[in-house]
């Protein structure tokens, strides 16, 4: 897990007690994960263009998009704390995101099989224009499976909204040989250890008082 300095510092606005929390995402996976912390929050779509920039590394892309998603909401919802997150697969420097359809998902899995890759899962906490960003790296080794097995998996799971097409919390676990990470929920889409760190630094109580 690595913290990345941001232009603004959240510590300058800590005196005002945090009350409103927004997840800048409509992902059902991230919503379910954040629900585990027992904090009230709402979900808002950030409407951010997720295309990679020319020459951008996978890690830089994940960090940029996580911050962009949070800022897209926090600059209008100025009284709220906003969480943005993004995940990018790093295959030897090649960025890989959500496939969107079956054909692209099969191509992704064909590229990933037999390889060890990095999943960059970045998370940003923002309020107004102040941000704090962290990146969590998960190292994943894929099994060397044949096309028929990959095709059967895709038909059963339809993971077309998952980066790298490997839905590890579901049937996608059968595609994997090894997973290494300091933050076990990062591969699903939201690194909760990093999120807890950011929220506690911002004054949230986790677990909250009864």
Secondary structure, 3 states (H helix, E strand, C coil): CEEECCCCCHHHHCCCCCCEEEECCCCHHHHHHHHCCCCCCEECCCCCCCCCCCCCCHHHHHHHHHHHHHHHHHCCCCCEEEEEEEEEEEECCEEECECCCHHHHHHHHHHHCCCEEEEEEEEEEEECCEEEEEEEEEEEEECCCCHHHHHHHHHHHCCCCCECCCCCCCHHHHHEEEEECCCCCHHHCCCHHHHHHHHHHCCCCCCCCC
